[in-house]
Amino acid sequence: MQRLRAYLASLLDPVLAPHRTYAVEARSGLMPQLMAAPDTILLHLIADTGNKTKKLRIREEFLPIENVAARIRLPEGRQPRAVSLLRAGTALPHVLRDGWVEVTVPRVLIHEAIRLDLV
């Protein structure tokens, strides 16, 4: 129910926006989880888009989610040293805008993580 979700978000965003540490484009089956250490931030993207069946021992197939937009807020006074995809092991192009690192993850198949190393 995207209309209801958008309406509720419009009510909550003004209150929550200053405290957000990340934002991920809403996609069906996609769950983000943020983990932070002093010099590294990981934003896990878990895509539970499997073909679920009630029969045992049937192979489950997963569908990829493509072009997922995400933003990670930089801690005060910090800058990114490197931005990469943890599972793919590749550098991830990014844009710095108003204290946020903005990226687009090309493909999430079950799990991917955005790794943000800080200076």
Secondary structure, DSSP 4 states (H G I P E B T S, - for coil): -HHHHHHHHHHHHHHHGGG-SEEE---TTEEEEEEE-SSEEEEEEEE--B---SSTTPPP-B--EEEEEEEEEPPTT--EEEEEETTTTEE--EEEETTEEEEEEEEESSEEEEEEEE-
